[in-house]
Amino acid sequence: MIVIILIIFFIFLVIYQFLEKKIEGLENSSTSTSTSAQPQTYGTNDPMILSQQNAANIQVLQGQVKDLSNLPSTVSDLSGNVANLSSQVKLIAQNQATSSVKNPQTKQTIANAVTGDSSSSTTNTSS
């Protein structure tokens, strides 16, 4: 019984994806911050009406371009966060490597592998 319900549910989800028309990368009119979200269309060939339509469409497009002006600051914020997270992951890997290994020579080898430092040489201790 539950298998039939799950099959019907997933079939509904697949059909819903095909029926919903979305263009990736663009905003829906309900989430847009512009005052007039969509360009207007007119069903006439009158030059005066067409010029007014072009003017209105240009204003809509200018509003959408202004919304994109915040994109570089958002991208730079995200790249800073990625760099910060990368350094934190390296630090965690170093801490785990140094705390889980008992042999000092192996600790140094793992720490060098994590940091990418291949210049330091390992010392052989013979007794």
C-alpha positions as CSV (number, residue, x, y, z in Angstrom):
1,M,0.0,0.0,0.0
2,I,2.7,2.5,0.9
3,V,4.7,1.5,-2.2
4,I,1.7,2.5,-4.4
5,I,1.4,5.9,-2.5
6,L,5.1,6.6,-3.0
7,I,5.0,5.7,-6.7
8,I,2.0,8.0,-7.2
9,F,3.8,10.8,-5.2
10,F,6.9,10.6,-7.3
11,I,4.9,10.4,-10.6
12,F,3.2,13.6,-9.4
13,L,6.5,15.3,-8.7
14,V,7.9,14.4,-12.2
15,I,4.7,15.7,-13.9
16,Y,4.8,18.9,-11.8
17,Q,8.4,19.6,-12.9
18,F,7.4,19.4,-16.6
19,L,4.3,21.5,-16.1
20,E,6.0,24.3,-14.2
21,K,7.7,26.7,-16.7
22,K,10.8,28.2,-15.1
23,I,13.8,30.0,-16.7
24,E,16.9,29.4,-14.7
25,G,18.7,32.5,-13.5
26,L,15.7,34.9,-13.8
27,E,13.4,36.0,-11.0
28,N,9.7,35.4,-10.9
29,S,7.5,38.4,-10.8
30,S,6.5,37.6,-7.2
31,T,10.1,37.8,-6.0
32,S,11.3,40.7,-8.0
33,T,12.1,44.0,-6.3
34,S,11.4,46.1,-9.3
35,T,8.3,48.2,-9.4
36,S,7.2,46.9,-12.8
37,A,8.6,43.4,-13.0
38,Q,7.6,42.3,-16.5
39,P,7.9,44.0,-19.9
40,Q,4.5,44.9,-21.4
41,T,3.3,43.6,-24.7
42,Y,0.8,45.3,-27.0
43,G,-1.1,43.8,-29.9
44,T,-0.8,46.7,-32.3
45,N,1.6,48.1,-34.9
46,D,1.1,51.8,-34.1
47,P,4.5,53.4,-33.9
48,M,3.5,55.6,-31.0
49,I,2.4,52.7,-28.9
50,L,5.4,50.7,-29.9
51,S,7.7,53.5,-28.8
52,Q,6.0,53.7,-25.5
53,Q,6.3,50.0,-25.1
54,N,10.0,50.2,-25.8
55,A,10.4,53.0,-23.3
56,A,8.6,50.9,-20.6
57,N,10.6,47.8,-21.4
58,I,13.9,49.8,-21.2
59,Q,12.9,51.0,-17.7
60,V,12.1,47.4,-16.6
61,L,15.5,46.2,-17.9
62,Q,17.3,49.1,-16.2
63,G,15.7,48.1,-12.9
64,Q,16.8,44.5,-13.4
65,V,20.4,45.6,-14.2
66,K,20.5,47.8,-11.1
67,D,19.5,44.7,-9.1
68,L,22.6,43.0,-10.5
69,S,24.9,45.8,-9.3
70,N,25.1,44.1,-5.9
71,L,26.4,40.9,-7.4
72,P,30.2,41.7,-7.3
73,S,30.1,42.5,-3.6
74,T,28.2,39.3,-2.9
75,V,30.7,37.3,-4.9
76,S,33.6,38.9,-3.1
77,D,32.0,38.2,0.2
78,L,31.5,34.5,-0.8
79,S,35.1,34.2,-2.0
80,G,36.4,35.5,1.3
81,N,34.2,33.0,3.2
82,V,35.6,30.2,1.0
83,A,39.2,31.2,1.7
84,N,38.4,31.4,5.5
85,L,36.7,28.0,5.4
86,S,39.7,26.5,3.5
87,S,42.1,27.7,6.1
88,Q,39.9,26.3,8.9
89,V,39.7,22.9,7.2
90,K,43.5,22.8,6.9
91,L,43.8,23.7,10.5
92,I,41.4,20.9,11.5
93,A,43.3,18.4,9.4
94,Q,46.6,19.4,11.0
95,N,45.1,19.1,14.5
96,Q,43.7,15.7,13.7
97,A,47.0,14.5,12.2
98,T,49.1,15.7,15.1
99,S,46.8,14.4,17.8
100,S,46.1,10.9,16.3
101,V,49.7,10.0,15.5
102,K,52.1,8.9,18.3
103,N,55.4,8.8,16.3
104,P,57.0,12.3,15.9
105,Q,58.5,11.5,12.6
106,T,55.1,10.4,11.2
107,K,53.5,13.5,12.7
108,Q,55.9,15.7,10.7
109,T,55.3,13.8,7.5
110,I,51.5,14.1,7.8
111,A,51.8,17.8,8.7
112,N,54.0,18.4,5.7
113,A,51.5,16.5,3.4
114,V,48.6,18.6,4.8
115,T,50.4,21.9,4.3
116,G,51.9,20.9,1.1
117,D,55.4,21.6,2.4
118,S,57.8,19.2,0.7
119,S,61.0,21.2,1.4
120,S,61.5,20.0,5.0
121,S,63.3,16.7,5.2
122,T,62.7,14.0,7.7
123,T,65.4,13.1,10.2
124,N,66.4,9.5,10.8
125,T,66.9,8.6,14.4
126,S,68.9,5.5,14.8
127,S,69.8,4.1,18.2
